[in-house]
Amino acid sequence: MKEMSFLDRWLPVWILAAMAVGLLLGRFVPGLNTALEAVKIGSVSLPIAIGLLVMMYPVLAKVRYDETRRIGADRRLLVTSLVLNWLVGPALMFGLAWIFLADLPEYRTGLIIVGLARCIAMVLIWNDLACGDREAAAVLVAINSVFQVIAFGALGWLYLQALPSWLGLPTTSAEFSIGAIVLSVLIFLGIPLVAGFLTRVLGERAKGRTWYEERFLPKVGPWALYGLLFTIVLLFALQGDAILSAPGDVARIALPLLVYFVVMFLGSFLLGRAIGLDYAKSTTVAFTASGNNFELAIAVAIGTFGVTSGQALAGVVGPLIEVPVLVALVYVALAMGRRLFPGDPTVPTR
């Protein structure tokens, strides 16, 4: 703890404070929601889009892109991640949604949509804090992005219409905009990915790797967390009134989300160890499997069902639970790593 920066050391406190500030701003500042939604990139407000880009760039600038070929050759890692993300994750969220919200169809549908939106953004922050494999995270996030474009609409049909019909349950009709999904991936992953790649290549070419990693990265690194906190404040400001006005509904939605994040993370982390992955890769698999792309889930829910819908509220509750829970799981990963991976050089020493 003494070796960590002041910002890193008290990160859970800053995140909870950012959530509280956002909720209060959204509830008590008149016209704030209208101002934040006045200009959009795709279906996401411009200030939030800027926060997400600032958050993503430093993490992607840290990636050693010349090592991604090594990750691509690891079939155990890739297959495990694909199975967890696109088979286990959506199925688990579907089951939890029906178990906990069978009598609340709007919230149930919103929760299923959250489960279909696999993480392409904040997972890089959590993985980095837990000392996971950055190069593996970059590759898995890129693969998730491609699958998101291809599979989101089909999985929406499967889990909202086909599977409920086969099981004799009520179905939900929803049309997903493939263009909106493609645009979300291109903006929130493509732009910072290209910027991070060019910064790494040009920086090393001009000054060398030692200068780049020991002088440049320490200066830009903290901006990832600044962007994270800024994004959290704005996101909760936009939905503060909805969250504070329906605390009982928020609690009903929060419970299956909490179960989902914990089960997916611990199950994926232990599975990584069981199949022989080291600590860093097991951590990366666990975070990429348990995180969700709440920006896309909220955008889809709003675009399909409306901004005041129960589906949209369920999407907003996603980060309300995901952010503090996954921050806590960073510490869980660090603690478990020392016990479950003795002698592993990828386990952090602090």
LUMTOR-823173 format. One record per residue (C-alpha): residue number from 0; x, y, z. Coordinates in steps of 0.2 Angstrom, whole numbers, plus 5000, padded with zeros to 4 digits. Example, Ala and Ser with C-alpha at 12.3 -4.5 7.8 and 13.67 -1.06 7.14 Angstrom:
# LUMTOR-823173
(pt 0 (5062 4978 5039))
(pt 1 (5068 4995 5036))
END
This chain:
# LUMTOR-823173
(pt 0 (5000 5000 5000))
(pt 1 (5014 5012 5004))
(pt 2 (5021 5010 4986))
(pt 3 (5005 5014 4978))
(pt 4 (5001 5032 4973))
(pt 5 (4989 5042 4983))
(pt 6 (4975 5040 4970))
(pt 7 (4977 5021 4968))
(pt 8 (4978 5018 4987))
(pt 9 (4961 5026 4990))
(pt 10 (4953 5022 4973))
(pt 11 (4937 5014 4981))
(pt 12 (4934 5029 4991))
(pt 13 (4936 5041 4976))
(pt 14 (4924 5029 4966))
(pt 15 (4911 5029 4979))
(pt 16 (4913 5048 4981))
(pt 17 (4911 5050 4962))
(pt 18 (4895 5040 4962))
(pt 19 (4888 5050 4976))
(pt 20 (4893 5067 4968))
(pt 21 (4885 5061 4952))
(pt 22 (4869 5056 4960))
(pt 23 (4867 5072 4970))
(pt 24 (4871 5083 4954))
(pt 25 (4858 5073 4944))
(pt 26 (4845 5076 4958))
(pt 27 (4848 5094 4963))
(pt 28 (4855 5103 4948))
(pt 29 (4840 5109 4937))
(pt 30 (4843 5106 4918))
(pt 31 (4859 5096 4920))
(pt 32 (4853 5081 4911))
(pt 33 (4847 5091 4897))
(pt 34 (4864 5100 4895))
(pt 35 (4873 5083 4896))
(pt 36 (4862 5076 4883))
(pt 37 (4863 5091 4871))
(pt 38 (4877 5084 4861))
(pt 39 (4880 5066 4858))
(pt 40 (4892 5054 4849))
(pt 41 (4882 5040 4843))
(pt 42 (4869 5038 4857))
(pt 43 (4881 5043 4871))
(pt 44 (4882 5061 4878))
(pt 45 (4898 5070 4872))
(pt 46 (4905 5073 4890))
(pt 47 (4903 5054 4894))
(pt 48 (4911 5050 4877))
(pt 49 (4926 5061 4881))
(pt 50 (4928 5053 4898))
(pt 51 (4928 5036 4891))
(pt 52 (4941 5040 4878))
(pt 53 (4952 5049 4891))
(pt 54 (4950 5033 4902))
(pt 55 (4954 5021 4888))
(pt 56 (4969 5029 4880))
(pt 57 (4982 5028 4894))
(pt 58 (4979 5009 4897))
(pt 59 (4980 5006 4878))
(pt 60 (4996 5016 4877))
(pt 61 (5004 5004 4890))
(pt 62 (5001 4989 4879))
(pt 63 (5016 4981 4871))
(pt 64 (5009 4978 4854))
(pt 65 (5024 4968 4848))
(pt 66 (5019 4954 4860))
(pt 67 (5000 4952 4855))
(pt 68 (5005 4939 4843))
(pt 69 (5011 4928 4858))
(pt 70 (4993 4930 4865))
(pt 71 (4985 4926 4849))
(pt 72 (4994 4909 4848))
(pt 73 (4987 4904 4866))
(pt 74 (4972 4894 4861))
(pt 75 (4968 4889 4879))
(pt 76 (4966 4908 4883))
(pt 77 (4956 4913 4868))
(pt 78 (4944 4898 4868))
(pt 79 (4941 4900 4887))
(pt 80 (4938 4918 4885))
(pt 81 (4926 4915 4871))
(pt 82 (4916 4902 4880))
(pt 83 (4915 4912 4896))
(pt 84 (4910 4928 4887))
(pt 85 (4898 4922 4874))
(pt 86 (4890 4906 4881))
(pt 87 (4892 4906 4900))
(pt 88 (4890 4925 4903))
(pt 89 (4873 4928 4894))
(pt 90 (4866 4911 4900))
(pt 91 (4870 4915 4918))
(pt 92 (4862 4933 4917))
(pt 93 (4847 4926 4908))
(pt 94 (4845 4913 4922))
(pt 95 (4847 4926 4936))
(pt 96 (4835 4938 4928))
(pt 97 (4821 4925 4928))
(pt 98 (4825 4919 4945))
(pt 99 (4826 4936 4953))
(pt 100 (4814 4947 4942))
(pt 101 (4801 4935 4935))
(pt 102 (4787 4947 4940))
(pt 103 (4796 4963 4933))
(pt 104 (4797 4960 4914))
(pt 105 (4805 4977 4910))
(pt 106 (4819 4976 4923))
(pt 107 (4821 4957 4918))
(pt 108 (4823 4962 4900))
(pt 109 (4835 4976 4904))
(pt 110 (4846 4964 4914))
(pt 111 (4847 4952 4900))
(pt 112 (4853 4966 4888))
(pt 113 (4866 4970 4901))
(pt 114 (4872 4952 4900))
(pt 115 (4873 4952 4881))
(pt 116 (4884 4968 4881))
(pt 117 (4902 4961 4884))
(pt 118 (4914 4973 4891))
(pt 119 (4926 4982 4880))
(pt 120 (4931 4997 4891))
(pt 121 (4932 4998 4910))
(pt 122 (4939 4980 4910))
(pt 123 (4956 4987 4905))
(pt 124 (4956 4998 4920))
(pt 125 (4952 4983 4932))
(pt 126 (4964 4972 4924))
(pt 127 (4978 4984 4925))
(pt 128 (4975 4988 4943))
(pt 129 (4975 4969 4947))
(pt 130 (4991 4967 4937))
(pt 131 (4984 4956 4924))
(pt 132 (4991 4953 4907))
(pt 133 (4989 4970 4897))
(pt 134 (4993 4962 4880))
(pt 135 (4981 4948 4883))
(pt 136 (4967 4960 4889))
(pt 137 (4970 4971 4873))
(pt 138 (4968 4955 4862))
(pt 139 (4952 4949 4871))
(pt 140 (4944 4966 4871))
(pt 141 (4947 4967 4852))
(pt 142 (4939 4949 4850))
(pt 143 (4925 4954 4861))
(pt 144 (4922 4969 4850))
(pt 145 (4921 4959 4834))
(pt 146 (4909 4947 4842))
(pt 147 (4899 4961 4849))
(pt 148 (4895 4967 4831))
(pt 149 (4892 4950 4824))
(pt 150 (4882 4942 4839))
(pt 151 (4873 4955 4849))
(pt 152 (4857 4955 4838))
(pt 153 (4857 4936 4836))
(pt 154 (4859 4934 4855))
(pt 155 (4845 4947 4858))
(pt 156 (4833 4936 4848))
(pt 157 (4839 4920 4856))
(pt 158 (4837 4926 4875))
(pt 159 (4822 4938 4873))
(pt 160 (4812 4928 4861))
(pt 161 (4817 4910 4856))
(pt 162 (4823 4903 4872))
(pt 163 (4809 4910 4883))
(pt 164 (4796 4903 4869))
(pt 165 (4805 4886 4870))
(pt 166 (4803 4886 4889))
(pt 167 (4785 4892 4889))
(pt 168 (4789 4909 4896))
(pt 169 (4784 4926 4890))
(pt 170 (4794 4933 4876))
(pt 171 (4800 4951 4872))
(pt 172 (4801 4959 4855))
(pt 173 (4816 4970 4852))
(pt 174 (4825 4977 4837))
(pt 175 (4843 4981 4839))
(pt 176 (4852 4993 4828))
(pt 177 (4868 4985 4821))
(pt 178 (4874 5002 4815))
(pt 179 (4873 5009 4833))
(pt 180 (4883 4994 4840))
(pt 181 (4897 4996 4826))
(pt 182 (4898 5014 4830))
(pt 183 (4899 5011 4849))
(pt 184 (4914 4999 4846))
(pt 185 (4923 5010 4834))
(pt 186 (4922 5025 4845))
(pt 187 (4925 5018 4862))
(pt 188 (4938 5005 4857))
(pt 189 (4944 5010 4839))
(pt 190 (4949 5028 4843))
(pt 191 (4959 5025 4859))
(pt 192 (4966 5009 4852))
(pt 193 (4973 5018 4837))
(pt 194 (4980 5032 4847))
(pt 195 (4988 5020 4860))
(pt 196 (4996 5010 4846))
(pt 197 (5003 5025 4837))
(pt 198 (5009 5033 4853))
(pt 199 (5018 5017 4858))
(pt 200 (5026 5015 4840))
(pt 201 (5031 5033 4838))
(pt 202 (5037 5035 4856))
(pt 203 (5048 5020 4856))
(pt 204 (5055 5024 4838))
(pt 205 (5059 5042 4844))
(pt 206 (5065 5039 4862))
(pt 207 (5067 5021 4865))
(pt 208 (5057 5009 4876))
(pt 209 (5066 5013 4892))
(pt 210 (5061 5032 4890))
(pt 211 (5044 5028 4884))
(pt 212 (5040 5016 4899))
(pt 213 (5049 5025 4913))
(pt 214 (5047 5043 4908))
(pt 215 (5031 5045 4897))
(pt 216 (5019 5032 4904))
(pt 217 (5020 5037 4922))
(pt 218 (5015 5055 4916))
(pt 219 (4999 5049 4906))
(pt 220 (4995 5034 4917))
(pt 221 (4985 5043 4930))
(pt 222 (4973 5050 4917))
(pt 223 (4965 5033 4915))
(pt 224 (4958 5035 4933))
(pt 225 (4954 5053 4931))
(pt 226 (4944 5049 4916))
(pt 227 (4936 5034 4925))
(pt 228 (4930 5046 4940))
(pt 229 (4924 5059 4928))
(pt 230 (4914 5047 4918))
(pt 231 (4906 5040 4934))
(pt 232 (4901 5057 4940))
(pt 233 (4893 5061 4923))
(pt 234 (4885 5044 4921))
(pt 235 (4876 5044 4938))
(pt 236 (4872 5063 4936))
(pt 237 (4862 5058 4920))
(pt 238 (4852 5045 4930))
(pt 239 (4853 5051 4947))
(pt 240 (4834 5055 4949))
(pt 241 (4829 5038 4942))
(pt 242 (4840 5029 4954))
(pt 243 (4835 5040 4970))
(pt 244 (4817 5039 4966))
(pt 245 (4816 5020 4965))
(pt 246 (4827 5013 4979))
(pt 247 (4817 4997 4981))
(pt 248 (4818 4994 4962))
(pt 249 (4836 4997 4962))
(pt 250 (4839 4985 4976))
(pt 251 (4829 4971 4966))
(pt 252 (4840 4974 4951))
(pt 253 (4856 4975 4961))
(pt 254 (4855 4958 4969))
(pt 255 (4856 4947 4953))
(pt 256 (4869 4959 4946))
(pt 257 (4880 4956 4962))
(pt 258 (4878 4937 4961))
(pt 259 (4883 4938 4942))
(pt 260 (4899 4948 4945))
(pt 261 (4905 4937 4959))
(pt 262 (4901 4921 4952))
(pt 263 (4908 4925 4934))
(pt 264 (4924 4932 4942))
(pt 265 (4928 4919 4954))
(pt 266 (4923 4905 4942))
(pt 267 (4933 4912 4928))
(pt 268 (4948 4915 4939))
(pt 269 (4948 4897 4946))
(pt 270 (4945 4890 4929))
(pt 271 (4960 4899 4923))
(pt 272 (4971 4892 4936))
(pt 273 (4963 4874 4933))
(pt 274 (4968 4874 4915))
(pt 275 (4986 4880 4918))
(pt 276 (4985 4899 4915))
(pt 277 (4997 4909 4925))
(pt 278 (4990 4923 4937))
(pt 279 (4991 4937 4925))
(pt 280 (4981 4928 4912))
(pt 281 (4969 4920 4924))
(pt 282 (4965 4938 4930))
(pt 283 (4963 4945 4913))
(pt 284 (4951 4930 4908))
(pt 285 (4941 4933 4925))
(pt 286 (4939 4952 4922))
(pt 287 (4935 4951 4903))
(pt 288 (4922 4938 4907))
(pt 289 (4914 4947 4922))
(pt 290 (4913 4965 4916))
(pt 291 (4899 4972 4905))
(pt 292 (4898 4985 4892))
(pt 293 (4886 4996 4901))
(pt 294 (4887 5010 4888))
(pt 295 (4881 4999 4875))
(pt 296 (4868 4991 4886))
(pt 297 (4861 5008 4891))
(pt 298 (4861 5014 4873))
(pt 299 (4852 4999 4867))
(pt 300 (4839 5000 4881))
(pt 301 (4836 5018 4878))
(pt 302 (4835 5017 4859))
(pt 303 (4823 5002 4860))
(pt 304 (4812 5005 4875))
(pt 305 (4814 5024 4879))
(pt 306 (4824 5034 4891))
(pt 307 (4811 5032 4905))
(pt 308 (4809 5013 4903))
(pt 309 (4812 5000 4916))
(pt 310 (4824 4992 4904))
(pt 311 (4835 5008 4904))
(pt 312 (4834 5009 4923))
(pt 313 (4841 4991 4924))
(pt 314 (4855 4996 4912))
(pt 315 (4860 5011 4923))
(pt 316 (4860 5000 4939))
(pt 317 (4873 4990 4930))
(pt 318 (4888 5001 4933))
(pt 319 (4881 5007 4950))
(pt 320 (4884 4989 4956))
(pt 321 (4898 4984 4944))
(pt 322 (4910 4998 4948))
(pt 323 (4912 4995 4967))
(pt 324 (4911 4976 4965))
(pt 325 (4924 4975 4952))
(pt 326 (4935 4987 4962))
(pt 327 (4933 4975 4977))
(pt 328 (4937 4960 4966))
(pt 329 (4954 4969 4961))
(pt 330 (4959 4966 4979))
(pt 331 (4952 4949 4979))
(pt 332 (4962 4944 4964))
(pt 333 (4978 4951 4972))
(pt 334 (4975 4942 4988))
(pt 335 (4970 4925 4980))
(pt 336 (4985 4927 4968))
(pt 337 (4998 4925 4982))
(pt 338 (4989 4909 4989))
(pt 339 (4984 4900 4973))
(pt 340 (4999 4904 4962))
(pt 341 (5014 4901 4973))
(pt 342 (5030 4905 4964))
(pt 343 (5022 4912 4949))
(pt 344 (5032 4927 4943))
(pt 345 (5017 4936 4936))
(pt 346 (5009 4938 4954))
(pt 347 (5013 4956 4960))
(pt 348 (5024 4957 4975))
(pt 349 (5015 4972 4983))
END
